[in-house]
Amino acid sequence: MASMVELKKATASCRNFRGLAPEARRQQRRDRLIEAGIEAFGTRGFYSVTVREICAEAHLTERYFYESFRSLEDLFTAVFGCVNIELRQATLDALATPTGDPVAVAEAALRVFFKYVRDDPRRGRVLLIESANIGYTINQLTNEITRDYMELVRGFINTLFPSVEPRGLNPDLLSAGLIGANVRIATTWVQEGFQTSLENVLFTTLAIYRAMITQYGRAGSGMPRPVVEKAEPPATSTSTRRRTRNP
């Protein structure tokens, strides 16, 4: 099973490299292959791309492809890791300024997400469509990245919706559900070719968060915890009582 350590290794090209000249040149070739992967996977799809096409896009020979990657799936892992790291950092940057308005927090994070996939549709296709159809290794990475985002959303829930747990809701399941809703909406948006405006997509998605904020925004407010009431015995009519007393 792939681990986050392997993912970070695969995406080392997202960071500036300082070292010996041969290693720096190798890193530059790797960067070019990853850029070629973003272009190829993001426009034609994983199963429509060959190693030769990646190398042609990067202006490198196949020898240099295998210098950095074992297979196309290995390259896709690096591409997928790069776009996820960029998106996560952009999200953290957007949330760096504290605010007491839960709607503003949700909107800031969602706006970053939707703009990220819209501003470069190749990234949207890699993140949301191609990654779901490749295989076990990518599925494992997707699950691991999802768990990372669940931790991020879990902190968001604990801070802004403190009455969730006292009301009997499971914050882990709730985090998974919110992420699932975001991803499904974004995937549909990518597949429709971004016909719906960004503002409408954002407004529609925020409806879920606004409903949560209304119900659980402050401890002790919102919907009360469900109470199971005892069933009442059926009422006995006057005539029945009369017959009982006078058989």
N, C-alpha and C positions, 0 to 999 in steps of 0.2 A: 504494500500500500504506500502510495506517495505521501510524504509528510510536508509540513510547512518548511522544514529545513531544505528539502529537495526543491520546493517551489522557489524559495529565496535564492538557492543556487542557480536554478534555471533562469531566474529573472535578474541576475547580477548585472546585466547590461543596462538596466534601468538606472543604475548609479554610475557616477563618474568613476573612471578607473585610473589610478595613478600607479605606475610601476615601470618595469623595464620596457624598452621600445618594442621588442618582439611581442611581448604580452599585450601591450597597448594596441599594436596592429591586429593581433588576434581578436581583441575586444571590439575593435572597429568593424572587423569582418562579421563578427557575431551580431553587432548592432544592425548592420545592413541586412543580414538575413532575417532578423526579427521584423524590421520595417517592411521587408518584402513579404513576410508572413502576414502581417497586418493587412497589407494591400490584397494579397491573394485570397486568404481565408475570409477577409471581410467583404470581398466583392464577388468571388466565385464560389466560395464554400470549400470546406475541408476536402470533401471527396472529389472535387473537380480540379484539384491541384496536384502537381507532381514535383518531385525534387528538382528536376531539370528546369521547370518553370520558375520555381523559387530562386534558383541560381541565376537564371536569366534576368529576373527582376532585380536581383541584388548585384548583377554584373560580377559574379564570382563563378569559379568552376565548382563542380561537384566535390572535388577534393576538399575545398574549404567548407562546404556544408557539413561533411562528416568529421571535420576537425572540431566542430562545436556541437553537433546534434547526431543522435543515433538514427533518427527516423523523423518523418513528418509529424508524428504524434509528439515526439520530443520537442520539436520546434513549436507546435501548437501550445504545449505546456508553457513554454517561455513567453509566447505571445499573450496567452490567457493570463499568466501571472503579471505581466507588465501592465496590461490594461486594468486589472484589479487593483494593483498597487497604486496606480495613478488615481483611480476613482476613490479608493479609500482615503488617500492623502487629501484629495480635494474635499471630501466630505468632512474630514477632521478639521481642515482649515476653516470650512464654513461654520463649524460648530465651536470654533475656538473662542469667539466672543460670547461671554455669558449673557443670557437674557432670561427674564422671568416669565416671558410669554411663551407658553407651550406651542401655540399655533405657529409663532415665528420660528421656533426651533425646528418643528416638523417641516415647515415650508422651506427653510434654508437647506436642509439635508435633501429633500426631494427635488428641489430645483437643481442642485448640483448633479444629482443622478440623471434626471431627464435631459438636462443640457448636455451632459457628457455623451450620452448615446445619440442625441440629435445632432450635435455639432460635428461629429465624425461617425456617420452611420456604419462604417467598417467596425468600429469598436462595439457598437450595439449588436451587430451580427455575431461577432466573436463571443461577446459576453453572454448573450441571451439565446442565441439560436444554435450556432455551431457547437458550442460546448455541451449542449444537451444530447448530441447525436454521435459522439465519437467513440466512447468506450469506457471501460472500467476505470482506467487511471484518471481520466479527466473527470469522470463522475465522482471519484474519491476526492479529487482536488476541489471540485465544486462544493461538495458536502463540507469539506474542511473550511473553505472560505465562507460558506453560509454560516457555519458555527461561529466564526469570528464576527460576522455581522450581527448574529444573534446576541453575542455578548455586548456589542455596541448598543443595540436596540434595548437590551435588557437594562443597561445603565440609564438609558433615556426613559424607560418605563418607571424605574425605581425613583428617578428624580421628579418626573412630571406627573406621574399617576400613582401617588403613594397609597391610594386606597384600593389598588387592584388586589393585592394579596389578602388584606383583611376582608375583602368581599368574596373571597373564595375562588378567584381566577388564578390560573397557572401562568406566571409571567414568561416562562420558557416557551410554552405553547403559543402564547399571545405574540411573543417576539417572532416566532417562526411564521405565524399567520400574517403579521404585518409585512414581513419580508416577502412572503409568497404573493401577497396582494400587489406590492410594488413591482415585483419582477413580472408578474402576469400582465399587469397594465402596460408596463414598458415593452414587453415582448409583443403584445398586440399592436402597440403604437409603431414599433419598428416594422412589423409585417404589413401594416397598412400604408407604409411609406410616409409616415409622419403627416398624414392629411389633417389630423386634429391639431389645433394650435397648442403650443406649449402651455399657455396659460389655462386652457380648458382642461388639458390632461392634469395639470397641477391642481386646479380647483376641484376636479372630480376625485382625485386621489386623496386630497386633504379632507374630503367629506368623511372618510373613514376615521381620520385622526380627530376631526372636530367632534364626531360622535363620541369617541373615547374620552376626549377632554371634557365634554359635557357631563359624562357619567362618572368619570373617575379622576377629574382634574385636581380635586382637593380631598384630603382625608376627611371622611365623615360626610361628604356631599354625594349627590348623585343617587343612582339606583340602589335601593337597599338590598342586602343579601337575601336570596330567596328563603322563605320560611315554609316548611312542610306542615300543613295544617291537618289536624285529625279529622277524619271523615265523620260527619254527623249521622246518627241513625235516622232512617227514614221516618218522616212525620206520620203519626197515627191519626186517622180521621176521627171525628166525633162519633160517627155511626159505628165505627169499629170498636171504639172504647165502650160504647153503649152495649154492643153485642157481647163484649167480653164480660161486662158486669152482669148482664142478664142473658144467660145462655138459653 
